[in-house]
Amino acid sequence: MLSACAYYPKQIEVYDSGCNVTYKKLVLGKDKSNIGVGSCKNEVCIASLLSIPLQALVAGSVIVAGNVIYWFEKEGTCLLKETH
C-alpha cells in the first residue's frame, strides 16, 4: 500500500491571555489515504501522487499569508482594548 496525503490550510482558534482575546490561526492540515500499489496504474493517479509536494507548498504559502493577516487583526484588537 502506498500512503498519500492531501495538505490543506486548517483554521483554529487560539486564546491570548496577555491580550484577553481569541484569534484565528492557520495550521497545516493533513488527510491521509491509502492507495494500493496495484490501483495506481494510470498517469492521472501517478500525477496526483506527484502533486503532493506542490499541495504542501501552496498550502504553506496560504498559511503564511493568512497568519500575517490574522496577526494584524489580533494586534489591532489588542491595541483597541488597551486604549479603552
C-alpha positions in Angstrom: 0.0 0.0 0.0 1.1 3.5 -0.8 0.3 6.3 1.5 -0.9 9.6 0.0 -1.6 12.8 1.9 -3.5 15.9 0.9 -2.4 19.0 2.6 -4.7 22.0 3.3 -4.8 25.1 5.5 -6.8 24.4 8.6 -8.2 27.2 10.7 -8.0 27.0 14.5 -8.8 29.5 17.3 -6.1 30.4 19.9 -6.6 32.3 23.2 -4.1 35.1 24.0 -4.2 35.6 27.8 -2.0 38.7 27.7 -4.4 40.5 25.5 -7.6 38.6 26.6 -8.6 37.9 23.1 -9.3 34.8 21.0 -7.9 35.0 17.5 -7.7 32.8 14.4 -4.6 31.0 13.2 -4.0 28.7 10.2 -2.1 25.5 10.6 -1.2 22.7 8.1 -3.9 20.1 8.0 -3.3 16.6 6.5 -5.7 14.0 5.1 -4.1 10.6 4.8 -5.4 8.0 2.4 -4.1 4.6 1.4 -3.7 3.8 -2.3 -3.0 0.2 -3.3 0.1 -0.1 -5.5 -1.9 -2.1 -8.0 -4.6 0.5 -8.2 -2.3 3.3 -9.3 -1.7 2.3 -13.0 -2.6 5.4 -15.0 -1.0 8.8 -15.4 -3.7 10.6 -13.5 -3.1 8.6 -10.4 0.7 8.9 -10.6 0.3 12.7 -11.3 -1.9 13.0 -8.2 0.8 11.3 -6.1 3.5 13.6 -7.5 1.4 16.7 -6.8 1.6 16.1 -3.0 4.8 18.3 -2.6 3.1 21.1 -4.6 0.0 20.9 -2.4 2.1 21.3 0.7 3.9 24.3 -0.8 0.7 26.0 -1.8 -1.0 25.3 1.5 2.1 26.5 3.3 2.1 29.8 1.4 -1.6 30.3 2.1 -0.9 29.6 5.8 1.9 32.2 6.0 -0.2 34.9 4.2 -3.3 34.1 6.3 -1.4 34.2 9.6 0.1 37.6 8.7 -3.4 38.9 8.2 -4.6 37.3 11.4 -1.6 38.7 13.3 -2.5 42.2 12.2 -6.1 41.6 13.2 -5.1 40.4 16.7 -2.7 43.2 17.3 -5.3 45.7 16.2 -7.8 44.2 18.6 -5.2 44.3 21.4 -4.5 48.0 20.7 -8.2 48.9 20.8 -8.6 47.1 24.1 -5.6 48.9 25.6 -6.9 52.4 24.6 -10.3 51.8 26.2 
